[in-house]
Amino acid sequence: MLDFVFTLCDPAEQEAHPVWPGKPITARWTLPDPAAERGPEQAIAKAFHQAFMALDWRIGLLISLPISALDHLQLTERMTEIGKS
């Protein structure tokens, strides 16, 4: 069973979340797709590095949350806030 599901889609995409078993908390953590980057090798590497750093930051925020002290709605709100950071 899943507890959390994060989708990493481009902000321009407006796809609906699929239905996940167990009704996990879902959040859309939008990031530009580094695989879509075109240009010199340095620009592509920079795009992947930026995506990595953004995810590293957000995961750090996630694991610092007092998850057991928050209810489903509070967790959902926090996940959304983290996705905007």
C-alpha positions in Angstrom: 0.0 0.0 0.0 1.2 3.5 -0.8 1.3 6.3 1.8 2.4 9.1 -0.5 2.5 9.7 -4.3 4.3 12.6 -5.9 3.9 13.4 -9.6 6.7 15.4 -11.2 5.0 17.0 -14.2 5.7 20.1 -16.1 3.5 23.0 -15.0 1.9 23.2 -18.4 0.5 19.6 -18.1 -3.0 19.4 -16.6 -3.4 15.7 -16.4 -5.6 14.3 -13.7 -4.0 12.1 -11.0 -4.7 8.4 -11.5 -6.5 6.6 -8.8 -4.0 4.9 -6.5 -4.7 1.8 -4.3 -5.1 2.6 -0.6 -5.9 6.3 -1.2 -2.4 7.7 -0.5 -1.8 11.4 -0.1 -0.9 12.8 -3.5 0.8 16.0 -4.5 1.9 17.5 -7.7 5.5 18.6 -7.4 6.0 20.4 -10.7 9.4 20.6 -12.2 10.6 21.3 -15.7 11.5 18.0 -17.4 15.3 18.0 -17.6 15.1 15.3 -20.4 13.4 17.9 -22.6 16.4 20.3 -22.3 18.1 20.9 -25.7 21.4 22.6 -26.4 24.9 22.2 -25.2 25.9 19.3 -22.9 26.5 21.8 -20.1 22.9 23.1 -20.4 21.5 19.6 -20.2 23.7 18.8 -17.2 22.6 22.0 -15.5 18.9 21.1 -16.1 19.4 17.7 -14.5 21.3 19.2 -11.6 18.6 21.7 -10.9 15.9 19.0 -10.9 18.0 16.9 -8.5 18.5 19.9 -6.2 14.8 20.8 -6.2 13.9 17.2 -5.3 16.6 17.0 -2.7 15.3 20.2 -1.0 11.6 19.0 -1.1 12.4 15.6 0.2 14.4 17.2 3.1 11.3 19.3 3.9 9.1 16.1 3.7 11.2 14.1 6.1 11.4 16.9 8.6 7.6 17.0 9.0 6.0 15.5 12.2 4.0 13.1 10.0 2.4 11.2 12.9 1.1 14.4 14.4 -0.6 15.6 11.3 -4.0 14.5 10.0 -4.7 13.6 6.3 -5.8 17.1 5.4 -2.9 18.8 7.1 -0.4 16.4 5.3 -2.1 17.1 2.0 -1.7 20.8 2.5 1.9 20.5 3.6 2.7 18.3 0.6 1.2 20.9 -1.7 3.2 23.7 0.0 6.4 21.7 -0.3 5.8 21.3 -4.0 5.7 25.0 -4.4 9.0 25.6 -2.6 
